[in-house]
Amino acid sequence: MANPPLPNPPALHHDDVAAIDRLRDVHARLKRELARVIIGQEETVERLTICLFARGHALLMGVPGLAKTLLVSKLAECVSLKFSRIQFTPDLMPMDITGTDILQETADGRREFQFVPGPVFANIVLADEINRAPPKTQAAMLEAMQEHKVTVVGKTSRLDPPFFVLATQNPVEQEGTYPLPEAQLDRFMFLVELDYPSEAEEVLIARTTTGDTVPMLEHVLTAAEIIDYQHLVRRVPVPDHIYEFAAKLVRKTRPRGETAPAWLKPLVAWGAGPRAVQNLVLGAKSRAALAGSYMVRLEDVEAVAAPVLTHRLITTFAAQAEGVDAKAIVARLVAETVAEQAG
């Protein structure tokens, strides 16, 4: 007996349809503005904007000199947000990030403690080389990411929305670093890997960035508009078969699960958790809205699968010995799951 047809998700309200059209145009303008300064890296820009409108955080992986800091600062400039850069070092303490109470003299001559906010009190925070700071400092940063608040000397202070953290790691230098444990890596919605530019792009970089002037970018969005669009992204309809596809894909990454393929079990020590399913759906919603689509499609989930899942898989020594990385495993899983869905 054939399965009954899946019910369609509720349609968007007329106002939301018009808002998605505006978001698509804003997204195109944002990419055009960033392209005036950032040469290449179109996929990186795309994934960062998906992450921003999905209210996630991103981990940027790439060697020095690929314009990670410039990209993040210019993104903040285009969207009229307060930008803060924190250089993580082995001697960085939690209070250097969150802020602390300082004894100050008041106008009437009395002395009292006043809270001085740290650099985490911004809308876009670049945590540069986060793996160079000790675990206590990393934990303070990750608490702010998860809770959108900081606690200093028993007092809790909220962080103003939108709050978007971009952390960088250098994949080459690992000596004297504190790699983020898997439980903390899971807090990042996306892993965004940056690669070297093409030869043509590198020539263009040399031509456009060695002059005397730097282009001033136009403001495309305000903080209030970003918050409205973040709410809009959450309202994008998702068909039931997309939810099922996302859950099935994530469950296949778990080597001890019944649905894990036989070829994966010797290659993966630990798979992705339920947060990965949430991030697949949210990332797909954001991508659909930015493209001007009024419903999430299967290709939206496929497009965000690699940045969502790659850093959530822990490969075995056997996989490393065979030269198989998490990215290749995710690509094969996605291809197999799409084929099953089509069948």
N, C-alpha and C positions, 0 to 999 in steps of 0.2 A: 504493500500500500504506500502510495507516495506521501511524502511529508506535506502538511498543509502549508500554504504560502505564508511567509513571515509578514507580520503587520508592518506597515510603514510607520516611521516615527512621526510625531506631530509636526506639522509644517510651521515654519517661522512666521511670526507676526509681520504684517506689512512694514512696520517701522524698522524691524530688524533686517528685513531684506534690503531696505534702502541704506541702513547702516553698514551692511556688509559691502554694498557697492562703494560706499565712501571709503571703507577700510582698504579695499582693493586698490583704489586710486592713491590713497595715502601711502600704502606699501610701495607702489611703483615710484612715487616721488621720493620716498626715503632711500630706496636703492639708487636712484639717479644721483641724489645728493652725495651719498657715501662714495659712489664711483668716481666723483671728482677728486677724491683724495686717496681712496683705497683702490689700488690696481689689482684686478683679479679678485680672488677669494669670494666669488659670487655665492658659492654654496655655503661658506662660512657666514656671510651676511644673512642669507636666507634662514639658516638654522638659529642664529641669534635672535632674529625678529620673531620666529616661531616661539622660541623659548620665552621671550619678553611678554608676548601677548597671552601665553599660556600660564603666566605667573610662575614660571620655573626658574631654575638657576643652571648655569652651564660651566663645564670644566673644559678649558681650552688647552690642547696638547700640541706643542710645536717647538721647534728649536728657536733660539733667539734670532731676532731680525726679521720676523715675518709680519711685523706691524700689528701685533696683538694689542699693545697698549694704545697705539694710535687709533685702531679700529674702535675700541671700546670708548675712548674719549670723544671721538667724532660722532659715534652713535648717540652719546649723551647730549652732545651739542645740537644734533638735529632734532631731538625730541624734548629739548628745553628742560632737562633734568639735571639735578645736582650730581656732579661726578666726584668720586673720591678714589684715590689709588693708595693701596697699602702694600708696601714692599715687605714681604715676610722674610725675616732673618732669624737665625738661631737664638738671638737674645730678645726677640719681640715678646712682650708680656700681654696677657689678656686686656689689661687696662689701657695698653697702647692702642687697642682697637675700639674698645667700648667706651673709653673715657673714665674719669674718676672724680671723686670729691676733692676739692682743693680749699684750703683754709684761706679766706679772703676777708678783708676789712670792709665793713659796710659804711654808708654815708654818715651814720651817727657814731662811728668810732668803734662799734662792736665787731667781734670776729665770729664768723660762722662759716660752715662748710657749704660750698656751692658746687653743683655738679657741672663739670666741663665735658660736653659730649666729645666722643672720639670720632675718628674718620668713618666709622660704620654708619653714622647718621647721615646718609646720603641716599639718593634714589638708585644710582648705579655705582656699585662698588667693585673695583678691580682688585682682587686678592692676588698679587703678583708672586709667583713661585711659592704657592701655599705649602708645598711639601718641605720648605726649608725651616719652618717654625716648629717648635716643640708641640707635642700633642695637646697640652693644656690650652695653648693659644689657638690651635686649630679648632678645638672643641668650642671655644668662645665664639669663633666666627660661624661655626656650623649651627650653634644654638640660635644665633641671630637669624640665620637663613631659614631655619625651620619654624621658629616661634615668632619671627618679626618683632622681637623685643629683646632687650638686654637687661640684666640684673646686676647692679653694682652696689655693694654694701647694703644689701637687702632691699634696695629700691628698684622697682621695675619701670623702665621707660620704653614706650612704644616707638617703633620705627615708622616713619611716614611712608605710605604707599605712593607710587609703586616702588617696590624694593627688589632690585635685580642684582644678583651677585655673579660675577664672572671670575673664576679662579683659573690661574695658569699653572702648568707644570712643564718643566723642561725634561723631555724624555731621555736626554743624553747623559746629563750629570746627575748621578744618584748618590755620590759620595757625600756623607755628612747631611743627608736629608732624612725626613721622617715621612715615609710614604703614607698616604691616607689609607686607613683600613677600609675593608669592603663595606662595613656598616655606614661609614661616612661617605664613601663614594656614592652610595645609594641615594643620598640627599640631593645629588645633582641630577636634574632632569635629563640633560644631554651631555655627552662627551663629544666635543667638536675638535676634530683633528685637522690641523693646518699643514699643508704641504708646500714645498718650494714652488714658486711661480714658473710658468713656462718661459722659454727664452724671449719670446716676443713681449711678454708681460714684464720681464726683467729689464729689457731695453726701455720700455715705456716708463718703468719706475725710475730709472736713471735719468730719463729726459725730463720728467715732470717734478721730481722731488729735489733736484739739485740747484734750483733757481733761488731767487731772493725773496719770493713771495709765496705764501701758503693760502689757498682759497678759503674764504670764509663761507661756511655752509649756512643755508637757510634753515630756519626753524620750521619743522613740518608738523609737530604735535606738541601738545601741552600735557602735563601730568594728569590733569582731570580727564582729558580725552583718552589717554592710555588706559586709565582705570575703567572708563565706560566701555572701551573696546575689549578689555579683559573680561568684563561681565558678559559682553556680547558673545565672545568665543565660547563661553560655557553654555550658552543657549543653542549652539549649532546642533541640529538633530543628528543622531547616530542610529543607523539601522541595526536591528538585533544581530544580523549576521556579522557585522563589524565588531561588536562586542565579543561575540563568540570567537571570531578569528584572532583577536588580540589575546584573549585568555588562552586559547589553544596554542598560539605561538609561544607565549611565555612558559606555559607548562611543559612544553617540549624541551626547554633549556635545562630542566632539572633532571640530572642523570639517574636519580633514584625513583623518578616518576614512571608510571606505567606507559605514558605516551611518548617518552623520550626515545628517539630512534636509536637503533643498536650502534650505529657508527659514532654517535655523540658520546656515549657512556665512557669510553676510555679517554676522551679528550677534555671533558669538563668535570671539575671537582665539585663546583657549586653553581647552581643556576640562578635566575632572576626571581625576585619576590613579587608579591602583589602590587607593590608600588610601580613596578614596571608596566603592569597592565593599565594602571591609572595614567601613567605618563604617555603610553602609546595612544590612548584615547584622547587625552588633552592635546598632545602634539598634533594628532590628526585633525582635531577640531580647529586648532589654530592655523594649520597649513591650509585647510579648506577655506576658512574665512579670509585669509590673506590672498588667496587665489580668486576670491569672489564666488566661491561655491556655497550653495545654501544647504548642503548636506555633506556629511563625511563619506568619502568613497574609499574603496579598498586601496587604491594607489596612495592615498594620504597616509595610511598606516604603514604601507611598504616604505614610503619615503622617510619616515621617522624611526623605523625599526633599528637601523644601525646606530644612530646616536643615542637611542634609549637603552639598547641592550648590551652594546659592546663592553662598557665598563662594569656591567653587572655579572658577567660571566668570569669565573675563575678557572683558567685552563690548568690542565695537569702537566706534569713533567713530560709525559709521553707526547702531548700536543706540542710542547716547546721543542722537543727533540725532533719531531717531524716537520717543524717549521709552520705549524698551523696556528694562527692567532684567532682571537675571539671574533674579529671582524669577518674572517672567512667562514667561521662557524655560523654566525648570524645570517650571512648572505645565503648559505646553503639551506638553513632552516626556513627562511622566508620563502625561498623558491619552492621548496617542497610543500610548505603549508598552503601557498597560493595554488599550486597544482592540485592539491587535495580539495581545496575549496571549489575550484573550477569543475572538478570531477563530480 
